[in-house]
Amino acid sequence: MRIVIAPDSFKGSLSAAEVCNIAESAILKIMPTTEIIKIPISDGGEGLVDVLVKHRSGEIVKIKAKDPLFREIMVEYGILNGEIAVIEMATASGLPLIKPEEHNPLITSTYGTGEMIVDAVINRGCRKIILGIGGSATIDGGLGVASAMGIRFYDRDKQLLTPSGENLSQVMTIDTRQVDARFQGVEITIACDVENILCGHLGSAAVYGPQKGADEKMVAFLDQGLHVFGQLLEQQSGKKLMDLKGIGAAGGMALPLVAFFNAELKSGLDIVLDETGFETAIKDADMIITGEGKTDSQSMMGKVISGVGKRGKKQHIPVIVISGALEEGYEKTYDCGVTAAFAMFKNDRGLEWHMENAPQLLDEIISNLFRFLLNICMIP
């Protein structure tokens, strides 16, 4: 029998690679001759670098860069085949990097993410960037990342602006003359799994501002700033940006990348599945096992479960979900190609216990599933 194990991470408990190893061990205890193919998956957010570097035998690079408040920290990103850089913006510009009392999208910046891109292209010769943009602490419209890449933003008095959210509405002049010529022809793909536009009630500030420390007044101020900045970028680049689906993700950080560097927004999950050769890997598989920390109605929206289910269904392969918990709306995953879903959660235990005992629980449920399959003679 040929089994593909392709899970997301169980956030806070197990990495996708750890889930693969535990599932493999459990299956082989019951059916030792089973052929196992392990494909850890990320939807383009947390774990993107780890998944692609391990799958493609890439390397990890460590450099110094600025955190959201311009403090120097050590960050890392991946390089595949010596020419593809895989970067998670949260590594340099993420909310977990600052204390709760420091949450303030008026002053946080994506500058450090730009420094990582510069290092990959200028110092290491990468010609393609895969950029995951989840978990940011910023609503700076990409001022920071673009500044690090050589673009200069000036106010009406020709004064150079600090690249942070509070200065979005102050930008009057954009100077691209200092952008290094080596960026020409570099392919930038941004992993984005939301459809938020830039401004308004579905825009970046309104939807994501509060979780980054913005109060109602700050949300309105940032929304106005993004509107002013977005219009200016449209005028200078000649591109329609403000209503582009997904441009509001991560505080609008993709704005100048799309405007001046021809970056493309793409489903993070599709990027990972394509880069890992998923459809080829599952060919002739008898079953696919996937899972995540919690499966619910949100799992349909560009998450690992839905993508794996759809691609399994396309090749008529049963897809089994084993997650930490199944919550309201998880049944909708059946419409995405999922055959059956199981939960590790036990009602008499609390969340902390489940997270601490996730390896044992995963082992138990997979062992039970394959004992069942073996004993109904489903397996030749």
C-alpha positions as CSV (number, residue, x, y, z in Angstrom):
1,M,0.0,0.0,0.0
2,R,1.2,3.5,-0.8
3,I,0.3,6.2,1.7
4,V,1.1,9.9,1.4
5,I,1.3,11.9,4.7
6,A,0.8,15.6,3.9
7,P,-0.2,17.6,7.0
8,D,0.0,21.2,8.1
9,S,1.6,21.9,11.5
10,F,-0.5,21.5,14.7
11,K,0.2,25.1,15.8
12,G,1.8,25.2,19.2
13,S,2.2,21.5,19.4
14,L,3.8,19.8,16.4
15,S,5.6,20.9,13.3
16,A,4.3,19.5,10.0
17,A,7.5,17.3,9.8
18,E,6.9,16.0,13.3
19,V,3.3,15.0,12.4
20,C,4.7,13.2,9.4
21,N,7.2,11.2,11.5
22,I,4.7,10.2,14.1
23,A,2.1,9.2,11.6
24,E,4.7,7.1,9.7
25,S,5.8,5.3,12.8
26,A,2.2,4.5,13.8
27,I,1.4,3.1,10.4
28,L,4.5,1.0,10.1
29,K,3.8,-0.6,13.5
30,I,0.6,-2.0,12.1
31,M,1.5,-2.4,8.5
32,P,5.3,-2.7,8.2
33,T,5.4,-3.1,4.4
34,T,3.6,0.1,3.7
35,E,5.3,2.6,1.4
36,I,5.2,6.0,3.1
37,I,5.7,9.3,1.3
38,K,6.0,12.3,3.7
39,I,5.2,15.8,2.4
40,P,5.0,18.4,5.2
41,I,2.8,21.2,4.0
42,S,2.4,24.9,4.8
43,D,-0.3,27.3,3.5
44,G,2.3,30.0,3.0
45,G,2.3,31.3,6.6
46,E,4.2,29.8,9.5
47,G,6.5,27.0,8.5
48,L,6.9,28.1,4.8
49,V,10.7,28.2,5.0
50,D,11.0,25.0,7.0
51,V,8.8,23.0,4.7
52,L,10.4,24.1,1.4
53,V,14.0,24.0,2.7
54,K,13.5,20.4,3.9
55,H,11.7,19.2,0.9
56,R,14.1,20.8,-1.6
57,S,17.2,20.1,0.5
58,G,17.9,23.9,0.7
59,E,20.0,25.8,3.1
60,I,19.2,28.2,5.9
61,V,20.9,31.7,5.8
62,K,21.2,33.8,9.0
63,I,21.7,37.6,8.8
64,K,21.2,40.7,10.9
65,A,18.0,42.7,10.2
66,K,15.7,45.2,11.8
67,D,12.7,44.1,13.8
68,P,9.4,46.0,13.5
69,L,10.8,48.8,15.8
70,F,14.1,49.1,13.9
71,R,16.1,47.1,16.5
72,E,18.8,44.8,15.1
73,I,18.0,41.1,15.5
74,M,19.2,37.8,13.9
75,V,16.9,36.4,11.3
76,E,16.9,33.5,8.9
77,Y,15.5,32.5,5.6
78,G,16.0,29.7,3.1
79,I,17.6,29.3,-0.3
80,L,16.7,26.6,-2.7
81,N,18.9,25.4,-5.5
82,G,21.2,28.4,-4.9
83,E,18.8,30.8,-6.6
84,I,15.3,30.8,-4.9
85,A,15.0,32.6,-1.6
86,V,12.1,31.6,0.7
87,I,11.3,34.4,3.2
88,E,8.7,34.7,6.0
89,M,8.1,38.3,6.7
90,A,7.1,37.4,10.3
91,T,10.8,36.5,10.9
92,A,11.8,40.2,10.8
93,S,8.4,42.0,10.9
94,G,6.2,39.8,12.9
95,L,3.9,40.6,15.9
96,P,5.6,38.0,18.2
97,L,8.8,40.0,18.0
98,I,7.5,42.9,20.0
99,K,5.9,43.0,23.5
100,P,2.2,43.6,23.8
101,E,2.7,47.0,25.2
102,E,4.8,47.9,22.1
103,H,2.0,47.0,19.6
104,N,1.5,50.1,17.6
105,P,1.1,50.0,13.8
106,L,1.8,53.7,13.5
107,I,5.5,53.2,14.2
108,T,6.2,49.6,13.2
109,S,7.9,48.9,9.9
110,T,8.5,46.1,7.3
111,Y,12.1,47.4,6.8
112,G,13.7,44.2,8.1
113,T,11.8,42.1,5.5
114,G,13.2,44.3,2.8
115,E,16.7,43.8,4.2
116,M,16.2,40.0,3.9
117,I,15.2,40.5,0.2
118,V,18.2,42.7,-0.4
119,D,20.6,40.1,1.1
120,A,19.1,37.4,-1.0
121,V,19.3,39.3,-4.3
122,I,22.3,41.5,-3.9
123,N,24.6,39.4,-1.7
124,R,23.6,35.9,-2.8
125,G,22.4,36.3,-6.3
126,C,18.9,34.9,-5.9
127,R,16.7,35.4,-9.0
128,K,13.4,34.4,-7.4
129,I,11.8,35.4,-4.1
130,I,9.0,33.4,-2.4
131,L,7.6,35.7,0.3
132,G,5.2,34.5,3.0
133,I,3.4,37.5,4.5
134,G,1.4,36.1,7.5
135,G,1.7,37.3,11.1
136,S,2.9,40.9,10.6
137,A,3.1,43.6,13.2
138,T,2.7,46.3,10.6
139,I,0.4,48.5,8.5
140,D,3.0,50.5,6.7
141,G,1.8,49.9,3.1
142,G,5.2,48.4,2.3
143,L,7.1,51.7,3.0
144,G,9.6,49.7,5.0
145,V,10.3,46.9,2.6
146,A,10.6,49.3,-0.3
147,S,12.9,51.7,1.6
148,A,15.3,48.8,2.3
149,M,15.2,47.9,-1.4
150,G,16.3,51.4,-2.4
151,I,13.1,53.4,-2.9
152,R,13.0,56.8,-1.2
153,F,9.8,58.5,0.1
154,Y,9.7,62.3,0.7
155,D,7.1,64.6,2.2
156,R,6.0,68.0,0.7
157,D,9.1,69.7,2.1
158,K,11.4,67.1,0.3
159,Q,12.3,65.6,3.7
160,L,13.0,61.8,3.8
161,L,10.3,60.0,5.7
162,T,10.7,57.3,8.2
163,P,9.1,54.2,6.6
164,S,6.3,53.5,9.1
165,G,2.5,53.6,9.1
166,E,2.1,57.1,10.5
167,N,3.8,58.6,7.5
168,L,1.7,57.0,4.7
169,S,-0.4,60.1,4.1
170,Q,2.8,62.3,4.1
171,V,4.3,60.7,1.0
172,M,4.4,63.2,-1.8
173,T,7.4,62.1,-3.8
174,I,8.7,58.6,-4.7
175,D,12.2,58.3,-5.9
176,T,13.2,54.9,-7.4
177,R,16.6,55.9,-8.8
178,Q,18.6,54.2,-6.1
179,V,17.1,50.8,-6.7
180,D,19.9,48.4,-7.6
181,A,19.8,47.3,-11.2
182,R,20.2,43.7,-10.0
183,F,16.5,43.7,-9.0
184,Q,15.6,43.8,-12.7
185,G,14.2,40.5,-13.8
186,V,13.9,39.1,-10.2
187,E,10.7,37.2,-9.8
188,I,8.9,38.0,-6.6
189,T,5.9,35.7,-5.6
190,I,4.0,36.7,-2.5
191,A,2.1,34.0,-0.7
192,C,-1.2,35.5,0.2
193,D,-4.4,33.6,1.2
194,V,-6.7,36.4,2.0
195,E,-8.7,38.6,-0.4
196,N,-8.8,41.9,1.5
197,I,-8.5,45.0,-0.6
198,L,-6.5,47.9,0.6
199,C,-9.0,50.3,2.2
200,G,-12.5,50.5,3.6
201,H,-14.3,48.1,6.0
202,L,-12.7,45.1,4.4
203,G,-9.4,46.8,4.1
204,S,-6.1,46.3,5.9
205,A,-6.5,48.7,8.7
206,A,-10.1,47.9,9.6
207,V,-9.7,44.1,9.5
208,Y,-6.2,43.6,10.9
209,G,-5.4,46.9,12.7
210,P,-7.0,46.0,16.1
211,Q,-5.0,42.8,16.5
212,K,-1.8,44.9,15.9
213,G,-2.7,47.5,18.6
214,A,-4.8,50.0,16.6
215,D,-7.7,51.7,18.3
216,E,-10.7,53.1,16.3
217,K,-9.1,56.4,15.8
218,M,-5.8,54.8,14.7
219,V,-7.7,52.5,12.3
220,A,-9.3,55.5,10.6
221,F,-6.0,57.4,10.3
222,L,-4.2,54.4,8.8
223,D,-7.0,53.7,6.4
224,Q,-6.8,57.2,5.1
225,G,-3.0,57.0,4.9
226,L,-3.2,53.8,2.8
227,H,-5.8,55.4,0.6
228,V,-3.5,58.4,-0.1
229,F,-0.4,56.2,-0.6
230,G,-2.3,53.7,-2.8
231,Q,-3.5,56.4,-5.1
232,L,0.0,57.8,-5.4
233,L,1.4,54.4,-6.3
234,E,-1.3,53.9,-8.9
235,Q,-0.5,57.2,-10.5
236,Q,3.2,56.6,-10.6
237,S,3.2,53.0,-11.7
238,G,0.1,53.1,-14.0
239,K,-1.2,49.9,-12.3
240,K,-4.6,49.3,-10.6
241,L,-3.6,48.4,-7.1
242,M,-6.2,49.5,-4.5
243,D,-8.9,47.0,-5.4
244,L,-6.5,44.1,-6.1
245,K,-7.6,41.1,-4.1
246,G,-5.1,40.4,-1.3
247,I,-3.3,43.7,-1.5
248,G,-4.6,44.5,2.0
249,A,-2.8,41.6,3.5
250,A,0.0,42.2,6.0
251,G,-0.7,45.9,6.2
252,G,-0.6,46.5,2.5
253,M,3.1,45.5,2.4
254,A,2.8,44.2,-1.2
255,L,1.8,47.6,-2.6
256,P,5.3,48.8,-3.8
257,L,6.4,45.3,-4.6
258,V,3.6,44.9,-7.1
259,A,3.8,48.5,-8.3
260,F,7.6,48.7,-8.9
261,F,9.0,45.2,-8.8
262,N,6.2,43.3,-10.7
263,A,5.5,41.0,-7.7
264,E,2.7,38.6,-8.1
265,L,0.2,37.7,-5.3
266,K,-0.5,33.9,-5.3
267,S,-2.1,31.4,-3.0
268,G,0.5,30.4,-0.5
269,L,-0.8,26.8,-0.4
270,D,-0.6,26.6,-4.2
271,I,3.0,27.8,-4.1
272,V,3.9,25.1,-1.6
273,L,2.0,22.3,-3.4
274,D,3.6,23.3,-6.7
275,E,7.1,23.7,-5.3
276,T,6.9,20.3,-3.6
277,G,5.7,18.6,-6.7
278,F,2.6,17.4,-4.8
279,E,0.5,16.2,-7.7
280,T,3.3,14.0,-9.0
281,A,4.1,12.7,-5.6
282,I,0.5,11.5,-4.9
283,K,0.2,9.7,-8.2
284,D,-0.9,6.1,-7.6
285,A,-1.3,6.6,-3.9
286,D,-3.9,4.5,-2.1
287,M,-4.6,7.1,0.6
288,I,-3.6,10.6,1.7
289,I,-3.5,11.5,5.4
290,T,-3.6,15.2,6.2
291,G,-4.4,17.3,9.3
292,E,-4.0,20.5,11.3
293,G,-4.4,21.8,14.8
294,K,-8.1,22.7,14.4
295,T,-10.4,21.9,11.5
296,D,-13.5,24.0,11.0
297,S,-15.2,26.1,8.3
298,Q,-12.1,28.2,7.9
299,S,-10.2,25.2,6.7
300,M,-12.0,25.6,3.4
301,M,-10.4,29.0,2.8
302,G,-7.1,28.3,1.2
303,K,-5.8,26.1,4.0
304,V,-3.9,22.9,3.7
305,I,-6.9,20.6,4.3
306,S,-8.8,22.1,1.3
307,G,-5.9,22.1,-1.1
308,V,-4.8,18.6,-0.3
309,G,-8.4,17.4,-0.5
310,K,-9.0,19.0,-3.9
311,R,-5.9,17.6,-5.4
312,G,-6.6,14.1,-3.9
313,K,-10.1,14.2,-5.3
314,K,-8.8,15.1,-8.7
315,Q,-6.8,11.9,-8.8
316,H,-9.6,9.8,-7.0
317,I,-7.5,9.2,-3.9
318,P,-9.2,9.0,-0.5
319,V,-8.2,11.8,1.8
320,I,-8.3,11.3,5.6
321,V,-8.1,14.2,8.0
322,I,-6.7,13.7,11.5
323,S,-6.6,17.0,13.4
324,G,-6.3,18.1,17.0
325,A,-9.9,19.1,17.1
326,L,-13.0,19.2,14.8
327,E,-15.1,22.2,15.3
328,E,-18.3,23.7,13.9
329,G,-18.3,23.7,10.1
330,Y,-15.6,21.0,9.6
331,E,-18.1,19.0,7.6
332,K,-17.7,21.5,4.7
333,T,-14.2,20.0,4.1
334,Y,-16.1,17.0,2.6
335,D,-16.9,19.3,-0.4
336,C,-13.2,19.8,-0.9
337,G,-12.5,16.1,-1.4
338,V,-12.0,15.0,2.2
339,T,-13.3,11.4,2.7
340,A,-13.4,11.3,6.5
341,A,-12.2,13.3,9.5
342,F,-11.1,12.4,13.0
343,A,-10.2,14.4,16.1
344,M,-7.6,13.7,18.7
345,F,-9.5,15.8,21.3
346,K,-10.8,14.1,24.4
347,N,-13.5,15.9,26.3
348,D,-12.3,15.2,29.8
349,R,-9.0,16.9,29.2
350,G,-8.1,20.6,28.8
351,L,-6.3,22.3,25.9
352,E,-2.9,22.4,27.6
353,W,-3.0,18.7,28.2
354,H,-3.8,18.0,24.6
355,M,-1.0,20.2,23.4
356,E,1.5,18.5,25.7
357,N,0.4,15.0,24.7
358,A,-0.1,15.6,21.0
359,P,2.5,13.0,19.8
360,Q,0.9,10.2,21.9
361,L,-2.6,11.2,20.8
362,L,-1.7,11.3,17.1
363,D,0.1,7.9,17.4
364,E,-3.0,6.4,19.0
365,I,-5.6,7.6,16.5
366,I,-3.5,6.6,13.5
367,S,-2.8,3.2,15.0
368,N,-6.5,2.6,15.6
369,L,-7.4,3.7,12.0
370,F,-4.9,1.3,10.4
371,R,-5.9,-1.6,12.7
372,F,-9.4,-1.1,11.4
373,L,-8.3,-1.0,7.8
374,L,-6.1,-4.1,8.2
375,N,-8.8,-6.1,9.9
376,I,-11.6,-5.5,7.4
377,C,-9.1,-6.8,4.8
378,M,-9.1,-3.6,2.9
379,I,-5.4,-4.0,2.4
380,P,-4.2,-6.8,0.0
